[in-house]
Amino acid sequence: MNRLLIVAGIVLIIIGLVGTYIGKLPGDMVWKKGNTTVYFPIMTSIIISVVLSLIFMIIGRFK
């Protein structure tokens, strides 16, 4: 259990660091009107979903 929590923490840190660099991809929508900004990270969400699916598929093959 301890190892799982350590790995989960490291993964979250890596995701946070990578997220700061890939947060403005083509396909991410930003609407600014007055003092309001709405951000829809559509392409970023798709890329994260594909990467996580691949990781879980690889982990699933070893179980």
Order of alpha helices (4+ residues) and beta strands (2+ residues): alpha-beta-beta-alpha
